[in-house]
Amino acid sequence: MKLSSVVALLFAATLVLFAQEAMPRMSAVDPSSGKVGDVVAVTGENLDKANVSKVYLTDDKNDFVCEVTEQTATAIKFKIPEKATGRLALMILTTGKEPKLITQPVKVTIE
């Protein structure tokens, strides 16, 4: 294989990697429990409005839309919605051409 072919393949691979959308990821929640109406902060990466359009609490059967009060690239603050109870996972709806619902690896206990 010629060196020029290898360089072209590496360049194409680099373009593909940089063309992918940034994947939002939540890593921590504070406080880890609360009551309906409380504001909870979650931290992570790529959480800005360009990547995350909605935040939910879910028990895999019921999804509760959360009211976002603040949103940056590294943090989202939201209010615990009415009717949410128990230990619930956070879930986001991504932005872009093909929005996806992604359950995050963090949970909140609703008292």
C-alpha atoms as a printed R data frame, in Angstrom:
    type eleno elety resid chain resno       x      y      z
1   ATOM     1    CA   MET     A     1   0.000  0.000  0.000
2   ATOM     2    CA   LYS     A     2   1.390  3.376 -0.931
3   ATOM     3    CA   LEU     A     3   2.070  5.965  1.746
4   ATOM     4    CA   SER     A     4  -0.332  8.381  0.014
5   ATOM     5    CA   SER     A     5  -3.150  5.819  0.378
6   ATOM     6    CA   VAL     A     6  -2.456  5.398  4.090
7   ATOM     7    CA   VAL     A     7  -2.441  9.163  4.613
8   ATOM     8    CA   ALA     A     8  -5.742  9.485  2.734
9   ATOM     9    CA   LEU     A     9  -7.334  6.739  4.856
10  ATOM    10    CA   LEU     A    10  -6.133  8.348  8.100
11  ATOM    11    CA   PHE     A    11  -7.460 11.723  6.968
12  ATOM    12    CA   ALA     A    12 -10.869 10.221  6.114
13  ATOM    13    CA   ALA     A    13 -11.043  8.440  9.489
14  ATOM    14    CA   THR     A    14 -10.220 11.691 11.273
15  ATOM    15    CA   LEU     A    15 -13.029 13.502  9.436
16  ATOM    16    CA   VAL     A    16 -15.519 10.804 10.412
17  ATOM    17    CA   LEU     A    17 -14.524 11.017 14.080
18  ATOM    18    CA   PHE     A    18 -14.842 14.789 14.203
19  ATOM    19    CA   ALA     A    19 -18.098 14.813 12.238
20  ATOM    20    CA   GLN     A    20 -19.904 12.738 14.873
21  ATOM    21    CA   GLU     A    21 -22.187 14.620 17.232
22  ATOM    22    CA   ALA     A    22 -21.048 15.054 20.812
23  ATOM    23    CA   MET     A    23 -22.784 12.462 22.990
24  ATOM    24    CA   PRO     A    24 -24.356 13.934 26.153
25  ATOM    25    CA   ARG     A    25 -23.491 12.089 29.356
26  ATOM    26    CA   MET     A    26 -24.658 12.697 32.918
27  ATOM    27    CA   SER     A    27 -22.250 11.527 35.622
28  ATOM    28    CA   ALA     A    28 -23.482 12.861 38.984
29  ATOM    29    CA   VAL     A    29 -26.638 14.243 40.604
30  ATOM    30    CA   ASP     A    30 -26.962 16.504 43.654
31  ATOM    31    CA   PRO     A    31 -28.895 16.028 45.816
32  ATOM    32    CA   SER     A    32 -29.512 12.343 45.168
33  ATOM    33    CA   SER     A    33 -33.007 12.560 46.661
34  ATOM    34    CA   GLY     A    34 -35.734 15.156 46.888
35  ATOM    35    CA   LYS     A    35 -39.428 15.998 46.842
36  ATOM    36    CA   VAL     A    36 -41.762 17.164 44.087
37  ATOM    37    CA   GLY     A    37 -40.848 20.740 43.155
38  ATOM    38    CA   ASP     A    38 -37.256 20.536 44.455
39  ATOM    39    CA   VAL     A    39 -34.473 21.623 42.110
40  ATOM    40    CA   VAL     A    40 -31.844 18.986 41.356
41  ATOM    41    CA   ALA     A    41 -28.490 19.584 39.649
42  ATOM    42    CA   VAL     A    42 -26.881 17.024 37.384
43  ATOM    43    CA   THR     A    43 -23.340 17.325 36.048
44  ATOM    44    CA   GLY     A    44 -21.642 15.727 33.082
45  ATOM    45    CA   GLU     A    45 -20.554 16.658 29.586
46  ATOM    46    CA   ASN     A    46 -22.197 17.927 26.397
47  ATOM    47    CA   LEU     A    47 -25.371 18.856 28.297
48  ATOM    48    CA   ASP     A    48 -25.989 22.212 26.596
49  ATOM    49    CA   LYS     A    49 -29.079 23.071 24.545
50  ATOM    50    CA   ALA     A    50 -27.248 22.169 21.333
51  ATOM    51    CA   ASN     A    51 -27.118 18.527 22.514
52  ATOM    52    CA   VAL     A    52 -30.008 18.042 24.987
53  ATOM    53    CA   SER     A    53 -33.536 19.233 24.207
54  ATOM    54    CA   LYS     A    54 -35.477 17.622 27.109
55  ATOM    55    CA   VAL     A    55 -34.848 15.929 30.448
56  ATOM    56    CA   TYR     A    56 -37.054 13.196 31.910
57  ATOM    57    CA   LEU     A    57 -37.263 11.058 35.017
58  ATOM    58    CA   THR     A    58 -38.211  7.478 34.159
59  ATOM    59    CA   ASP     A    59 -38.926  4.117 35.777
60  ATOM    60    CA   ASP     A    60 -38.878  2.402 32.329
61  ATOM    61    CA   LYS     A    61 -42.702  2.382 32.300
62  ATOM    62    CA   ASN     A    62 -43.558  6.017 33.007
63  ATOM    63    CA   ASP     A    63 -41.637  9.065 31.809
64  ATOM    64    CA   PHE     A    64 -41.976 12.403 33.607
65  ATOM    65    CA   VAL     A    65 -40.928 15.563 31.740
66  ATOM    66    CA   CYS     A    66 -38.772 17.832 33.915
67  ATOM    67    CA   GLU     A    67 -38.787 21.617 33.816
68  ATOM    68    CA   VAL     A    68 -35.203 22.697 33.146
69  ATOM    69    CA   THR     A    69 -34.287 25.833 35.100
70  ATOM    70    CA   GLU     A    70 -30.623 26.146 34.019
71  ATOM    71    CA   GLN     A    71 -28.560 24.443 31.346
72  ATOM    72    CA   THR     A    72 -24.861 24.642 30.424
73  ATOM    73    CA   ALA     A    73 -22.390 22.317 28.705
74  ATOM    74    CA   THR     A    74 -21.484 20.693 32.035
75  ATOM    75    CA   ALA     A    75 -24.650 20.982 34.151
76  ATOM    76    CA   ILE     A    76 -28.444 20.942 34.057
77  ATOM    77    CA   LYS     A    77 -30.751 22.021 36.881
78  ATOM    78    CA   PHE     A    78 -34.347 20.833 36.804
79  ATOM    79    CA   LYS     A    79 -37.445 20.654 39.005
80  ATOM    80    CA   ILE     A    80 -38.783 17.296 40.142
81  ATOM    81    CA   PRO     A    81 -42.176 16.966 38.396
82  ATOM    82    CA   GLU     A    82 -45.499 16.121 40.019
83  ATOM    83    CA   LYS     A    83 -46.494 12.443 40.181
84  ATOM    84    CA   ALA     A    84 -42.831 11.361 40.168
85  ATOM    85    CA   THR     A    85 -42.151  8.890 42.987
86  ATOM    86    CA   GLY     A    86 -39.590  6.254 43.888
87  ATOM    87    CA   ARG     A    87 -36.101  5.751 42.515
88  ATOM    88    CA   LEU     A    88 -36.029  7.104 38.962
89  ATOM    89    CA   ALA     A    89 -33.369  7.243 36.277
90  ATOM    90    CA   LEU     A    90 -32.608 10.374 34.310
91  ATOM    91    CA   MET     A    91 -33.251 10.250 30.584
92  ATOM    92    CA   ILE     A    92 -32.511 12.831 27.904
93  ATOM    93    CA   LEU     A    93 -33.828 13.590 24.449
94  ATOM    94    CA   THR     A    94 -30.963 14.556 22.163
95  ATOM    95    CA   THR     A    95 -31.132 17.206 19.460
96  ATOM    96    CA   GLY     A    96 -30.151 16.826 15.830
97  ATOM    97    CA   LYS     A    97 -31.509 15.179 12.709
98  ATOM    98    CA   GLU     A    98 -32.385 11.968 14.529
99  ATOM    99    CA   PRO     A    99 -33.238 12.770 18.192
100 ATOM   100    CA   LYS     A   100 -32.756  9.845 20.566
101 ATOM   101    CA   LEU     A   101 -33.974  9.079 24.065
102 ATOM   102    CA   ILE     A   102 -30.973  7.998 26.144
103 ATOM   103    CA   THR     A   103 -31.286  6.723 29.716
104 ATOM   104    CA   GLN     A   104 -28.407  8.019 31.812
105 ATOM   105    CA   PRO     A   105 -26.425  6.138 34.479
106 ATOM   106    CA   VAL     A   106 -27.632  8.411 37.308
107 ATOM   107    CA   LYS     A   107 -30.743  8.101 39.477
108 ATOM   108    CA   VAL     A   108 -32.763 10.268 41.845
109 ATOM   109    CA   THR     A   109 -34.938  9.082 44.732
110 ATOM   110    CA   ILE     A   110 -38.209 10.990 45.047
111 ATOM   111    CA   GLU     A   111 -39.554 11.018 48.609
